[in-house]
Amino acid sequence: MKDLSRIKCFCFDVDGTLTTGALYFGPQGEALKVFNAQDGMIINLVRKLGYKVAFITGRESPMVQARADELHIDYLAMKCGRKLDALHTVCEKFNLSLDEAAYMGDDINDLPLIGKTGYFGAPANACRDVKEGADFVASRAGGEGAAREFMEFIVRGQGRWQEVLDFYLHA
């Protein structure tokens, strides 16, 4: 198993990872997405512990911008044709190496990041090629707590889970 102790940044694909991947189109043609509250909870908590969080997505969406704003995401990259380039930008911005970043993605456009990050995760509903290359495959699907499971696994693996719990147990 890879060394989790170096992870300082969590990066996520959006559609199919932070959402179910379903796109609902409103009467004006706007795409609506459903995000998971448990994913949001852990994102807020890991940020309080000092981790950086980034969303890297191939689409552009006001819904993703709104979610990123709500969670105070440290970096948002939309319309990314080359996600590895975006990951390099994230790491440069926060003075991190690629092995200090964990990434979770679900589809073929996430394949170039496999083996390039400190830890690569896939939701249960990821495509076969992504799951085969992933260091971690969640038991939950994207948009149904997969990101929560991934972050919790790493934070627990670093021995920092009690710090997360302390935000509520000792508030």
C-alpha positions in Angstrom: 0.0 0.0 0.0 1.2 3.5 -0.8 2.3 5.9 2.0 -0.6 8.1 2.9 1.3 10.3 5.3 2.4 12.7 2.5 -1.1 13.6 1.3 -1.8 17.3 1.9 -4.3 18.0 -0.9 -7.5 16.3 -2.2 -8.5 16.8 -5.8 -11.7 15.7 -7.4 -13.3 15.2 -10.7 -16.9 16.4 -10.4 -19.4 14.6 -12.7 -19.6 10.9 -11.6 -17.4 11.5 -8.6 -18.8 14.4 -6.6 -22.2 13.9 -8.4 -23.9 10.8 -9.6 -23.1 11.9 -13.2 -26.7 12.4 -14.0 -27.5 15.7 -15.7 -30.9 17.2 -15.2 -31.7 19.9 -17.7 -34.1 22.7 -16.7 -36.5 24.5 -19.0 -33.9 27.1 -20.0 -31.4 24.4 -20.8 -29.4 24.7 -17.6 -27.8 21.6 -16.3 -28.6 20.8 -12.7 -26.5 18.5 -10.5 -26.9 16.8 -7.2 -24.1 16.9 -4.7 -23.8 14.8 -1.5 -24.0 16.5 1.9 -21.6 14.0 3.5 -19.0 14.8 0.9 -19.5 18.4 1.7 -19.2 17.8 5.5 -15.8 16.1 5.2 -14.5 18.6 2.7 -15.2 21.4 5.2 -13.6 19.4 8.0 -10.4 18.5 6.1 -10.0 22.1 5.1 -10.1 23.0 8.8 -7.2 20.6 9.3 -5.2 22.4 6.7 -5.6 20.2 3.7 -6.2 21.9 0.3 -9.2 20.8 -1.8 -9.5 21.3 -5.6 -12.2 20.4 -8.1 -10.9 19.6 -11.6 -13.7 19.1 -14.2 -14.0 18.9 -17.9 -17.3 20.7 -17.9 -18.1 24.3 -17.1 -21.1 24.7 -14.8 -22.6 27.5 -12.6 -23.7 24.6 -10.3 -20.1 23.5 -9.8 -19.0 27.1 -9.2 -21.8 27.5 -6.6 -20.8 24.3 -4.8 -17.1 25.3 -4.9 -18.0 28.7 -3.4 -20.3 27.2 -0.8 -17.5 24.8 0.4 -14.7 27.5 0.0 -12.8 25.2 -2.3 -9.2 26.2 -2.6 -8.9 25.8 -6.4 -11.5 25.2 -9.1 -10.5 24.3 -12.6 -13.4 23.9 -15.2 -13.3 23.1 -18.9 -10.1 21.0 -18.4 -9.2 19.1 -21.5 -6.0 17.9 -19.8 -6.6 17.2 -16.1 -3.0 16.4 -15.5 -2.0 19.9 -16.5 -4.6 21.2 -14.1 -3.3 19.0 -11.3 0.2 20.4 -11.9 -1.2 23.9 -11.6 -2.9 23.0 -8.3 0.4 21.6 -6.9 2.4 24.6 -8.1 -0.1 27.0 -6.5 0.2 25.3 -3.1 3.9 24.5 -3.4 3.2 20.7 -3.3 4.6 17.8 -5.3 2.2 15.5 -7.1 2.8 12.8 -4.6 1.3 15.1 -1.9 -2.0 15.2 -3.8 -4.7 12.6 -3.7 -7.1 12.5 -6.7 -10.5 10.8 -7.2 -12.0 10.3 -10.7 -14.3 8.0 -12.5 -13.9 8.0 -16.2 -11.4 7.8 -19.1 -10.5 11.4 -19.0 -9.1 10.8 -15.5 -6.8 7.9 -16.6 -3.7 10.2 -17.2 -3.6 10.9 -13.5 -3.3 7.3 -12.4 0.2 6.7 -11.1 1.0 10.4 -11.1 -0.5 11.3 -7.7 0.3 10.2 -4.2 -3.0 8.3 -4.1 -5.7 7.7 -6.7 -9.3 6.8 -5.8 -12.3 5.8 -7.8 -15.9 5.7 -6.9 -17.7 2.3 -7.1 -19.4 3.3 -10.3 -16.1 4.3 -12.1 -15.3 2.8 -15.5 -13.4 -0.5 -15.5 -10.1 1.0 -16.6 -10.1 3.6 -13.8 -11.0 1.1 -11.1 -8.2 -1.3 -12.3 -5.6 1.4 -12.0 -6.9 3.0 -8.8 -5.1 2.6 -5.4 -8.5 2.8 -3.7 -12.0 1.9 -4.9 -14.8 3.2 -2.8 -17.8 1.0 -1.8 -20.0 3.9 -2.6 -20.8 5.5 -6.0 -20.0 9.0 -7.1 -22.4 11.5 -5.6 -23.4 9.0 -2.9 -20.5 9.5 -0.5 -17.6 8.1 -2.4 -15.5 11.3 -1.9 -16.3 11.1 1.8 -15.2 7.5 2.0 -11.9 8.3 0.1 -11.0 11.3 2.3 -11.9 9.5 5.5 -9.8 6.6 4.5 -6.8 8.8 4.0 -7.3 11.0 7.1 -7.8 7.8 9.2 -4.7 6.3 7.6 -2.7 9.4 8.6 -3.9 9.0 12.2 -5.8 12.3 12.1 -9.4 11.1 12.4 -9.8 12.1 16.0 -9.0 15.7 15.0 -12.0 15.6 12.7 -14.2 14.3 15.4 -12.9 16.8 17.9 -14.5 19.6 15.9 -17.9 18.4 17.1 -17.2 16.4 20.2 -15.4 19.2 21.9 -17.2 22.2 20.4 
